[in-house]
Amino acid sequence: MFDYRLERLDGSARAGVFTTPHGALATPAFLPVGTQGTVKGVAPEELEQVGAGMILANTYHLFLRPGHELVAELGGLHAFMRWNGPILTDSGGFQVFSLAAINRVEDEGVVFQSHIDGSRRVFTPETVMEIERTLGADVVMAFDQCPSGGCDEAEARCATERTLLWLERCRRRFHELENEREVPVQSLFPVVQGNVYEDLRRSQARGFRDLGDWDGWAIGGLSVGEPKADMWRTLEVLDAEIPKSRPRHLMGVGYPDDMLEAVARGCDLFDCVAPTRNARHGTAWTADGQINLKASRFKRDRRALDPGCDCACCARYDRAYLRHLFVAGELLGQRLLSLHNLRFVVRLAEQARTHVLDGTFSGWSAGWLERYRGMRV
């Protein structure tokens, strides 16, 4: 029930279709992040209106609150969220290293302290598979160790070795759960680590290939503070290592220019909290660059936020009114800007796909990035 059809290559940029039990997703595609079972400030029907085809939910957060077993009792993640399309859950690996006040990493797993109530919890590859199986998403990520940005090669090597060991255990438990009881059909994606060290990235990818075939691959450990040039170089290395017949999900990347750079280097799927997080602080993305609507220069600006955008915000409201909402502390401003930013990045992925299919991606992307980075708003 999972399939990926690569329709065309334009250089390393790809256009394809990823099929899941809850529908097919045309790629490249951006996945809005519903960390706690909701994309902040945006209803599921609004996600459909902005063109989102698949969303991401967070295993760590849903495990702590309301609890994966309660989600299952209430019908599983799709019913719980009222979202009928495909869902992906990450493993919570990034969160146990970045959010937990105290954690202890061993080969067996990670002991961490809940950021909510301070309780002691344990994640192992096996328990993470059990939690993700219970939540019931279509695509589940393997438990991985994501080292901090700027780590040295020794620390990165330790994390990649542990990630490979954990992947073997994830795969084993994943298949055991498939055979134990009737559950929703799911697909397990491995997460390639290795920081910006080329040899580690290559050896990690080859180790994953040696373990067997996968419906798709995830790339983790990027956009964590490393220079952009290092991220692009790393993606170029992985483009040659990951099978072209499978979708590639670049975890945690979703700024518009970063996404286009990654599409050019062979990535298909993206997720990031940036569209809604930026929106809550008054920052909007436009074809002419990023702007902060709190600025006084927008006080009398009657133009649409982005005249070329087809979202509900740009169709009805002007910059002066949006600025007023933020200055007055009105929640409507955050919601409208969230809808715009989500539509902006979802539509950008749609446009990238169109240009890959007609063989014009490289020239179009270069012109788009030059305009966006020119900041002429």
Residue, then its C-alpha position, 0 to 999 in steps of 0.5 A: m500500500f506504499d509506493y513511490r513513482l518517480e515521474r521526472l528528474d531535472g538535474s537532481a530535482r525530482a517530481g514524483v507521487f508517494t502513495t499511502p493508505h490514506g491517499a497519494l501525495a505529489t512531490p515535492a511537498f511540504l508537510p505542516v507540523g502538528t506537534q501535539g495533534t494540531v497545527k497551531g491555530v489552524a483547523p484541519e479543514e483550513l489545512e485542506q484549503v491551503g493545499a496540504g496533502m500530508i501532516l507531521a505529528n510528534t511522538y514525544h509530545l503525544f506520548l507525554r500528553p494525552g498519551h498514545e494509548l488514549v489516542a488509540e482508544l479515541g480511534g487513532l491519530h487520524a480520527f483524533m485529529r479529524w485529518n483524513g489524509p496521510i500522517l507521519t510521526d517522527s520518533g521523538g529522538f530530536q525532542v528527547f535530546s533537545l527538550a528534556a532537562i535531563n537525559r542519559v543516552e546509552d545503547e539500550g535507549v534514552v532516559f529522560q525527564s519530561h519537560i511537562d512534569g519532570s517525570r522520568r521516562v525511557f525511550t528505546p527503539e522497541t518502545v518507540m515503535e510500539i508508541e508509533r504503532t499505537l498512534g497509527a500514523d501512515v509513516v513512522m520514523a525510526f528512533d535515531q540519535c541526533p547529535s548537537g549542531g557543531c559536534d565534533e566527528a567523534e561525537a557524530r560517529c558515536a551517534t551514527e553507530r548507535t542510530l544504525l544499531w537502533l534501526e536494526r532493533c526498530r525494524r525487528r520490533f516493527h515487523e513483530l508488531e505487524n504480525e502480532r495483531e490487526v493494526p493500520v498498515q504503516s511504513l518505517f523510514p530510517v533516519v540518516q545521521g552523520n552531521v556534516y561529515e561526508d564519510l559518516r553520511r556515506s557509511q550510514a546510508r550504506g549501512f541502511r541499504d545493507l539492512g534491506d529495502w525501505d519505502g522511503w528515507a529520512i535525512g536528519g541532523l541538518s538545519v541544526g546550526e551548521p553553515k548553509a554551505d555544509m548542509w548543501r554539500t551534505l545533501e549532495v553526498l546523500d543524493a548519490e547514496i539514497p536510492k532514487s526509487r524512494p522518497r527522501h524526507l528532509m527533517g526540520v527544513g521548511y524556510p522557502d529558500d532552504m526548501l528550494e535549495a534542497v529540492a535542487r539536491g534531490c529532496d522530496l518531502f519537508d516539514c518545519v514549524a517555521p511557517t506558523r512560528n514566524a507567523r505568530h511573531g508577525t513575520a510573513w513570507t512573500a515572493d519579494g522576501q521576508i517581512n515583519l508586519k509590525a514595522s511602522r512602514f506598513k501602517r497605511d499600506r493598502r496592498a495585499l500581503d503578497p499580491g501573487c498569493d492565492c491564500a484567504c489572507c491575501a485575497r481579503y486583507d491588506r497589510a495595514y489591517l494585518r499590522h493593526l492586528f499584531v500591534a493590538g495583540e489580536l489573535l486573528g493576525q496570527r491565524l491569518l498569517s499562519l494560513h498565508n505562510l503555510r499556503f506560501v510554502v505549500r504552493l512553492a513546493e507545487q511550483a517546484r514540481t511543475h518546473v521539474l516536470d517541464g524541465t525548467f526547474s534550474g532556471w526558475s529556481a535561480g530567478w525565484l531565489e534571486r528575487y526572494r533574497g533581494m528583499r525588495v519589499 
